[in-house]
Amino acid sequence: MTVLERLGGWLWNPWLLGLFLLSGLYFSIKSGFFQIFGVKKWLGGTVGQLLGGKQKGTGRGLTRFQAMSTALASTIGTGSIAGVATAIFFGGPGAVFWMWVSAFLGMMTSFVEKTLAVRWRERGRDGLWQGGPMCYIARGLGSPFLAAWFSLSCVAASLAGGNLVQSNSIAASLEAAFGWDRLAVGIVTALLTGAVILGGIGRIGKVSEKLVPCMALLFLGGGGLVLFCHREALPGALARVVTGALCPQAALGGGAGYSVAAALRYGVARGVFTNEAGMGTSAMAHAASDVENPAEEGLWGMFEVFFATLVVCTVTALVILTSGVYQEEAALAALRAGTVTDSMLGAPLSAAAFATVLGPFGEILLAVCLLLFAFTSLLGCSYYGERGLFALTGTDRWRGAYRAVFLCAIVWSSTADVAVVWQLTDLFNGLMALPNLCALLLLSPQAFALLKQ
């Protein structure tokens, strides 16, 4: 076990796992399980408004759809494809169950987070709204130390977490589908990313609102077709998810299978990485929204978690479990022998599942989806890192240097070891989540008061 793996394991299991789940449970109870009994309200305030054409802004910030698209651009990244496959490989089918649990509870965590982000945001020098955990921690909670802790972790996570995961997955996927050179893919990805992020949050929002709906529909359409063809295996896959979470030995007929701790650890960690509820990153995108009532933006935060994890990630998980490409016994044997290869987990495992129905086109479809998912996620990650850097330094002087390092990291990670990439992601996400969750627990009464209004 590497040092990174030990640090990440100590941080997440059980401290952060418990904090994420207990925080979400506390917020759910305080709201009267609003994600269930207020479903008409939060769906009407998001999808209903979108379909009703009530998304025109004043030009003083992003429209609510642009803000949500920017947030989804970073949440529906490779975690929705490669992350889910990795969680299943290391935690077993039961990891999917805990991913669902964390998403269900995380919907209210996301509501509190986005509501507070709008409540404590401020005008930037360009006249646009900006904010996030660094603002509500420093001004709302009155703790500059925790705000600096979050900001520093945010910068590190944007460079050594989300950035590395996305670019590594793009390169691995295109190499597997088309045989393209990974370094060349990394260079092109960096150039395209640079062309967008130079335009700031405005350009990121405009690009995201066009790409996110297209990539989501493309992926869900392909995944839905695969599930339809494997529909007879769906009941068995769902049974494996439940038994793997609550009774892993029964899932393998009494043999030595995955532990409940492994399913819980990887399910919650990957779920959080996918929907970002409680980490604070996507709150920065929502803070830039042109909205007056903070609680209205909180509803969009709920929908974001619902769509990113309970819809998109569920499709990925069921495609893998119904296609037959994942075998628990073989995965466990590889883990115990230390013979895990890149083709056994992440994007290649998901691609193999799609290929069982769509053939070579399935790998191409997934490569295109992964390319779009990861590229839009890179855009969101860069903005979050810039916000963290500005909060630390109070100036935009270092923005150019940060962007240069960010783009260089894209090139480097295109050929990096995938295991190390995910370990770095878990570590920095955990360090970022700790101060944010503490702030959310202390400031949540403000969010619920705004919800009642």
Buried (B, 14 or more C-beta within 10 A) or exposed (E): EEEBBEBBBEBBBEEBBEBBBEBBBBBBEBBEBBBEEBEEBBBBBBEEBBEEEEBEBEEEBBBBBBBBBBBBBBBBBBBBBBBBBBBBBBBBBBBBBBBBBBBBBBBBBBBBBBBBBBBBBEEBEEEBBBBBBBBBBBBBBEBEEBBBBBBBBBBBBBBBBBBBBBBBBBBBBBBBBEEBEBEBBBBBBBEBBBEBBEEBBBBBBBBBBEBBEEBBEBBBEBBEBBBEBBEEBBEEBBBBBBBBBEEBBEBBEEEEBBBBEBBBBBBBBBBBBBBBBBBBBBBBBBBBBBBEBBBBBBBBBBBBBBBBBBBBBBBBBBBBBBBEBBEBEEBBEBBEEEEBEBEBBBBBBBBBBBBBBBEEEBBBBBBBBBBBBBBBBBBBBBBBBBBBBBBBEEEBEBBEEBBEBBBEBBBBBBBBEBBBBBBBBBBBBBBBBBBBBBBBBEBBEBBBEBBEE
